[in-house]
Amino acid sequence: MKLDFKSAPTLETERLILREFRSEDFEDFAEMWADPVVVKHISGVVSTRNESWIRLMSHAGAWPINGFGYWIVIEKNSDRFVGIVGFGEMKRDITPSIEGQPEAGWVLAQWAHGRGFATEAMQGAMKWGLKQFGGVKPVAIMDPGYAPTRRVAQKCNFVDKELTVFKGDSCLIMEYQG
């Protein structure tokens, strides 16, 4: 699936702004990916500055290639970096294949955990995505034992699809059911 967006449109929710990536986001972005608490249920491995820079460039470059991607999330009241949310086409070697389905994802800085920001930001992203994806159902993959991520997915109308393995670890595929 290819959409026609060359850059991320700006979205707003009650407390958040979702916007395109900028070079000035790098320090906060790198700090988030270097936090062991943040990555514990994603990969379990913190990222170097170089790895974070490559990830930031990859996220920014997804928009002109796929026509969709991730947003930087900013808290309106403080202008503080919250994290990232959005959709990817990750070309994962996973069974069952999820290729061709936008993969919803969210990662928040540790200070933002437990404040409802992930749900609010993903609901905003989903509202945008569902208008664009032409009936293709987004999926999300996650650590099946990490309840906070699963709750965010459920609040965004994702339901369990399949328990599988990715890179040797158990993972849960959830699919949007609107």
N, C-alpha and C positions, 0 to 999 in steps of 0.2 A: 504494500500500500504506500502510495506517495501522495502527499498533499502539496499544496502550492504556497506554503508560507516560507519566506526566505529568512525571517527572523521571528523571534518570539513576540507575540502580541502581549501587551501589558494587560494583566487581569487584576481586579481588586475584589477582595472579600471584606467582611466587616472590619477585621483587624490587620489585614495583610495586603501587601502588593507583591504580585508575581510578575517578574520582568526578565528581560534578556540578561545574559551574562556580560559582565564588563571586566576589564583587566583589574580594576580597583577592588573587585570581589575576591581576588586571589588569596590574600592573607587569611581572611576569615574562612574561606573554602578549604585551604590547606590545613588550617588549625582543626577544622571539623574532622577531616579525614585522617588526621594524626592522633585523634582522641581514641584511646582503647575502648572507652565506654560506648562511643558512637559506632565503632566498627565491629563490636563483639558479636552481633547477630547478623552481620552482613557477610564479611569474609573472615573476621577474627584477626585480620592483619592490618596494622596501621600503614598509611601511605607516606612515602617520602614527599618532599616538596616537588621534586621532579615528577613523580607519579601523579600528584595532585594537579600539577600544571597540565600534564597530558590529558587527564580526565576533564579538567575545565575546558580545554581546547576541543576535546571530543564532544562534550555537551553543546558547546556553542556551535560547532560545525554540523551538528545533527539537523538543525533547522533547514539550511539550504539543501541538504542532501535528502532528508526524509519529508520535510515539510511539517514536522512536529519534533518535539524534544522536551527538554527540561527548562524550568524557570528557576531563577534565584528568588528566594522568598525573603521579604523584608517586613519587619513589624512597622506598621504605619506610625504609631505613637512615638517611637524612639529612633526610627531609621536603622535599627539593629538587624544584622544578618541573622536570619532564622535557620536557613538551610536551603534545600532544593526539593522540588517536586516536578513530576512530569511523566513523559512517556518515552520509551526507547524501543529501538529495534536492535536487539543485542546479538542476534544470530547465534543463540545459545545451542550447544550440543546437548539437548535434553529430550527425553522421551516422557510423555508425548511431545511432539514438536509444538512450539508456540510461535514459530516464525510466521510473520504476516499479521500477527495480532499485536497491537501496541502494548508494550509492557509498562504498566504503571509502577512508579517508584517514588520513594520519599526518603530523605535523610535529613535529620535536623541536628543542629548544634546541641550539645548536651544541656545548655542552659534552657533550651526551649522544650525539652521533653516534659510530658505530663501537663501541658497547658492547652491542649486541644488544637494546637497550630497545625499538626500533620493532617488531622481530619479536615479542618477548615480549608487548608491550602489544597488538599487533594479533591475535596468536593468542588472547589472552584475550577481546578484543572479538568476534572471529569465533566463538569457542565460544558466547558469549552470543547473537550475531546469528543464527547458523544454527538455534538453537532457536526463534527468534522469527519468522523470515522465511517460514515455511511453504513452503519449497522454492524460493523466489525466489532466484536466484543473485546475490550481490553482484558488483559490478564495481569496478575501480580504473582511473583514468587517470593517465598520467605522461609525463614527458619520456622518449622511447624510448632516449635515449643516456645516461641516468643510471643506471648499474649498481646502486648501493646500494639505490635504491628498488625497482628491478625484482627484486633478490634478496629483499627483504623480502616482496614480493608472492608470489614463487615459494615461499618458505618457508611462506606462508599458503595454499598450494594454488591460486593464481591462475595461469592460463595465458594466453598471447597470444590475443587475439580478433581485433583489427583495428588496423592503423596508419591513422590518420586525421588531420584537422586541426581544431584548436580555437583560435579567435581568431587565426588566421593562423599558428599554430605547429603543427609536427608533434607528435602525441601518440599514445600507445599505449593502447588499451583492453585491459585484462586482465579475465578473468572467472573466478570461483571454479569449480573443478572438484573436488568432494569425493569 
